[in-house]
Amino acid sequence: MKKKQYIPLLTVSVLLACGSSLAAEPSTIKLQDSYVHPDYVEVERLKDTKEVIVIQKKDIQEKGYTSLSDILKDVPSINVGLTGQGDIDIRGQGSDQSARNLQVLLDGAPITSVVNHPLKTNYDVVPVENIEKIEIIPGGGSVLYGSGASGGVINITTSLRTMNQVQNTLNTEWNSDGEKLNLNIGSKVNDKLTVTAGYSKINRNLYFKNTYRNSDYVYGGFRYDIDKNQRLTVRASHLEEDSRYIGNISISKMLKEGKNYVPAYQTVTVGLDADGHKITEQRRDYLNGDRHLDSYNMTYESSIGSNWRFIGDFFYNKGYYSNTDTDDKRMYHDTKGAKLKFDYSYGSGKQNNLLLGLDIYRQKANLDYNNYKLVNYRTKTYTLEPLSFNYDKKVEALYALNVMNKKKWTFTQGLRRERLLWDFDKQAASGLSGADESNRWNTAAELSAAYHYNDTGRIYARWERGFTSPDGLQITDETRIDGYKRYVTTGADDEIFNMYEVGWRDKIGASTISLTGFYSYTDNQMNRFYIFDAQNHLNMKTMNILKTQRKGIDLSIQQHVGKWKFTEGYTYLKGRSNYNGAGEAWMAEHPKDRIDYTKSGLMKVPKHKVMLRADYAFNKKFNMGATYTYIGKYNNFLSDADKYDNDGGIIGSHSLVDIDAHYKVNKNLEVFGGITNLFNKTYYEYESGIGPYSTITAGSDRTYYGGVKYTF
């Protein structure tokens, strides 16, 4: 080994020791050779020894997708909405865990929710027409992304980030649930400057009568090539969404009234008069889903000498979301910070790489609204009781990932050291309050090896140590101090995961095959529990009393045969939770609180999911495709809760068929259309609650769509 090759190894060893023109056709902007790099160097470093799923723009266009959620539903290892509203579950995290074991980034900037209670949201913040690429790292990436990556990482790249191709396009789409409009304009002003801007509008009817989702999205940016070694990209976007939907409907009402269901009127308090009496209105029990999001990003790239490359992502986003039946409950949030990466190439032919990274960012969230506290029962007078929930989360992390290539072998060694500082200040009803901070340190690591046995085939194995820190709800426990109920910092530890993955990739004949097996284990899973203290007071606490294993298989096959293209995907997921040693000891003291976790496996995780697709190109202008998706029945409840027969047996496996067609009229005009849920299959995605208090979510029924894309 040459002397220079020892430098990255020494660095990793030290870290381990510390440990801790507007034209008729789209114009392609040619970049200098120094810029022929992937959008995210960190993803590039993983591709040889980790399953990475890449969804390109061509895979998204003209398929009738209305949101990011729709796109992700077609990925076999991902389930959307099965564990709760807006939830994205990768590799079977299950109910109560999927929202936490996930990292979501928009153009490299984290947008993962700080807290999912009492308000929840989704990640449908970019119109599908503006998504350039989606990169998914299932079950891993902890060294590069930190807390939450044990479930997976989703990085959404918009056309604003790349600007490699500036298109002037007008897209319009009609479907039986609404319509969409998208305009994008851009130009290469000169050899150095490229600009682009656009507007998207969506009007969409949702499942139930009088429910809808309407949004406007405006964006713009520029890229400036300072010289052959430096580039600056600046981008901004604004999302404004107005929606109304139904959050809860009983199974009996769903089965009786279906999508014609209209919620009953309820009395809503909107304020107090001068005498302290409630001012009320009668409203139907719809939920308001208003949302605003402003995002600002800047990326600076520079080649330093012949071996070093620097990439700095700087970001700031802010906004709010709501999903309640009142007007004054909005979760405001903002994120600001930077991700700095130094990429060093070394060795003969620069075939090896050392990636050094520094993450510094801060996320805040706050919810403020008024409660109405009874003063006099006889006179029905009240006083305002301001409630507030403030969260402040700071992340500081240093990581190193070394990739070595030796003949047919690729080896990686990685380490991340992360400091998380949580601050909270909560004022809840009935005097429950508290403010505190929590300083938490964690370490992630990975080791992997891949053997490239020929030009197209490789096998790999990897081990990864990941972690998940508490979210805004889990960071606090309830307790009694001097007779008063208070919030204090939880005594629970961060979850630690050991993840193992083996994989095989190859091209055999007309088929490209990818097979991955994975296993994940944590012996200190965090959960929230209602428990009684010594004075028989009921409190909520975060506790590490469960151990959970998850395992599964991902299989993807693709063939090109003449004018046909076939794609087959299959995912098998299985997991189980049980009490760990601390849990057994605690349950021995509280036998009445014991729940049997051992018989039903993970909640709301389907064991099998299949995706089959066939595309046929009649000629260079006209092609058609069909997709078949099967989602198996999942474990809806813990075994002890099965006796309530909550879902009435209606949550089961289901299969869907979609068809689509695309015709290129000429070099400027394209038309497309299709049908989703072709056979109008009735199915249900999510159920929660017990008996008459349960609620159900129905899947989308048959939808027709058609559209036009004009390039100018």
LINSULMO-V663788 format. One record per residue. BURIAL is + if it has 16 or more other ideal C-beta (glycine too) atoms within 10 Angstrom, else -. Layout:
burial=BURIAL
burial=BURIAL
This chain:
burial=-
burial=-
burial=-
burial=-
burial=-
burial=-
burial=-
burial=+
burial=-
burial=-
burial=+
burial=+
burial=-
burial=-
burial=+
burial=+
burial=-
burial=-
burial=-
burial=-
burial=-
burial=-
burial=-
burial=-
burial=-
burial=-
burial=+
burial=-
burial=+
burial=-
burial=-
burial=-
burial=-
burial=+
burial=+
burial=-
burial=-
burial=-
burial=+
burial=+
burial=+
burial=+
burial=+
burial=+
burial=+
burial=+
burial=+
burial=+
burial=+
burial=+
burial=+
burial=+
burial=+
burial=-
burial=+
burial=-
burial=+
burial=-
burial=-
burial=+
burial=+
burial=+
burial=+
burial=+
burial=+
burial=+
burial=+
burial=+
burial=+
burial=+
burial=+
burial=+
burial=+
burial=+
burial=+
burial=+
burial=+
burial=+
burial=+
burial=+
burial=+
burial=+
burial=+
burial=+
burial=+
burial=+
burial=+
burial=+
burial=+
burial=+
burial=+
burial=+
burial=+
burial=+
burial=+
burial=+
burial=+
burial=+
burial=+
burial=+
burial=+
burial=+
burial=+
burial=+
burial=+
burial=+
burial=+
burial=+
burial=+
burial=+
burial=+
burial=+
burial=+
burial=+
burial=+
burial=+
burial=-
burial=-
burial=+
burial=+
burial=+
burial=+
burial=+
burial=+
burial=+
burial=+
burial=+
burial=+
burial=+
burial=+
burial=+
burial=+
burial=+
burial=+
burial=+
burial=+
burial=+
burial=+
burial=+
burial=+
burial=+
burial=+
burial=+
burial=+
burial=+
burial=+
burial=+
burial=+
burial=+
burial=+
burial=+
burial=+
burial=+
burial=+
burial=+
burial=+
burial=+
burial=+
burial=+
burial=+
burial=+
burial=+
burial=+
burial=-
burial=-
burial=+
burial=+
burial=+
burial=+
burial=-
burial=+
burial=-
burial=+
burial=-
burial=+
burial=-
burial=+
burial=+
burial=-
burial=+
burial=+
burial=+
burial=-
burial=+
burial=+
burial=+
burial=+
burial=+
burial=-
burial=-
burial=-
burial=-
burial=-
burial=+
burial=+
burial=+
burial=+
burial=+
burial=-
burial=+
burial=+
burial=+
burial=-
burial=+
burial=+
burial=+
burial=+
burial=+
burial=-
burial=-
burial=+
burial=+
burial=+
burial=-
burial=+
burial=+
burial=+
burial=-
burial=+
burial=+
burial=+
burial=+
burial=+
burial=-
burial=+
burial=-
burial=-
burial=-
burial=-
burial=+
burial=+
burial=-
burial=+
burial=+
burial=+
burial=+
burial=+
burial=-
burial=+
burial=-
burial=+
burial=-
burial=+
burial=+
burial=+
burial=+
burial=+
burial=-
burial=+
burial=+
burial=+
burial=-
burial=-
burial=+
burial=-
burial=-
burial=-
burial=-
burial=-
burial=-
burial=+
burial=-
burial=+
burial=-
burial=-
burial=-
burial=-
burial=-
burial=-
burial=-
burial=-
burial=+
burial=-
burial=-
burial=-
burial=+
burial=-
burial=-
burial=-
burial=-
burial=-
burial=-
burial=-
burial=-
burial=-
burial=+
burial=+
burial=+
burial=+
burial=+
burial=+
burial=-
burial=+
burial=-
burial=+
burial=+
burial=+
burial=+
burial=+
burial=+
burial=+
burial=+
burial=+
burial=-
burial=-
burial=-
burial=-
burial=-
burial=+
burial=-
burial=+
burial=+
burial=+
burial=+
burial=+
burial=+
burial=+
burial=-
burial=+
burial=+
burial=+
burial=+
burial=+
burial=+
burial=+
burial=-
burial=-
burial=-
burial=+
burial=+
burial=+
burial=-
burial=+
burial=+
burial=+
burial=+
burial=+
burial=-
burial=+
burial=-
burial=+
burial=+
burial=+
burial=+
burial=-
burial=+
burial=+
burial=-
burial=-
burial=-
burial=-
burial=+
burial=+
burial=+
burial=+
burial=+
burial=+
burial=-
burial=+
burial=-
burial=+
burial=-
burial=+
burial=+
burial=+
burial=+
burial=+
burial=-
burial=-
burial=+
burial=-
burial=-
burial=-
burial=-
burial=-
burial=-
burial=-
burial=-
burial=-
burial=-
burial=-
burial=+
burial=-
burial=-
burial=+
burial=-
burial=+
burial=-
burial=+
burial=+
burial=+
burial=+
burial=+
burial=+
burial=+
burial=-
burial=+
burial=+
burial=+
burial=+
burial=+
burial=+
burial=+
burial=+
burial=+
burial=-
burial=-
burial=-
burial=-
burial=+
burial=+
burial=+
burial=+
burial=+
burial=+
burial=+
burial=+
burial=+
burial=-
burial=+
burial=-
burial=+
burial=+
burial=+
burial=+
burial=+
burial=+
burial=+
burial=-
burial=-
burial=-
burial=-
burial=+
burial=+
burial=-
burial=+
burial=-
burial=+
burial=-
burial=+
burial=-
burial=+
burial=+
burial=+
burial=+
burial=+
burial=-
burial=+
burial=+
burial=+
burial=-
burial=+
burial=-
burial=-
burial=-
burial=-
burial=-
burial=+
burial=-
burial=+
burial=-
burial=+
burial=-
burial=+
burial=+
burial=+
burial=+
burial=+
burial=+
burial=+
burial=+
burial=+
burial=+
burial=+
burial=+
burial=+
burial=+
burial=+
burial=+
burial=-
burial=-
burial=-
burial=-
burial=-
burial=+
burial=+
burial=+
burial=+
burial=+
burial=+
burial=-
burial=+
burial=+
burial=+
burial=+
burial=+
burial=+
burial=-
burial=+
burial=-
burial=+
burial=-
burial=+
burial=-
burial=+
burial=+
burial=-
burial=-
burial=-
burial=-
burial=-
burial=+
burial=+
burial=+
burial=+
burial=+
burial=+
burial=+
burial=-
burial=+
burial=-
burial=+
burial=+
burial=+
burial=+
burial=+
burial=+
burial=+
burial=-
burial=-
burial=-
burial=-
burial=-
burial=-
burial=-
burial=-
burial=-
burial=-
burial=+
burial=-
burial=+
burial=+
burial=+
burial=+
burial=+
burial=+
burial=+
burial=+
burial=+
burial=+
burial=+
burial=+
burial=-
burial=+
burial=+
burial=+
burial=+
burial=+
burial=+
burial=-
burial=-
burial=-
burial=-
burial=-
burial=+
burial=+
burial=+
burial=+
burial=+
burial=+
burial=+
burial=+
burial=+
burial=+
burial=+
burial=+
burial=+
burial=-
burial=+
burial=+
burial=-
burial=+
burial=+
burial=-
burial=-
burial=+
burial=-
burial=-
burial=-
burial=-
burial=-
burial=-
burial=-
burial=-
burial=-
burial=-
burial=+
burial=-
burial=-
burial=+
burial=+
burial=+
burial=+
burial=+
burial=+
burial=+
burial=+
burial=+
burial=+
burial=+
burial=+
burial=+
burial=+
burial=-
burial=+
burial=-
burial=-
burial=-
burial=-
burial=-
burial=-
burial=-
burial=+
burial=-
burial=+
burial=+
burial=+
burial=-
burial=+
burial=+
burial=+
burial=+
burial=-
burial=+
burial=+
burial=+
burial=+
burial=+
burial=-
burial=-
burial=-
burial=-
burial=-
burial=-
burial=-
burial=+
burial=+
burial=-
burial=-
burial=-
burial=+
burial=-
burial=-
burial=+
burial=-
burial=+
burial=-
burial=+
burial=-
burial=+
burial=+
burial=+
burial=+
burial=+
burial=-
burial=-
burial=-
burial=-
burial=-
burial=+
burial=-
burial=+
burial=+
burial=+
burial=+
burial=+
burial=+
burial=+
burial=-
burial=-
burial=-
burial=-
burial=+
burial=+
burial=+
burial=+
burial=+
burial=+
burial=-
burial=-
burial=-
burial=-
burial=-
burial=+
burial=+
burial=+
burial=+
burial=+
burial=+
burial=+
burial=+
burial=-
burial=+
burial=-
burial=+
burial=+
burial=+
burial=-
burial=+
burial=-
burial=+
burial=-
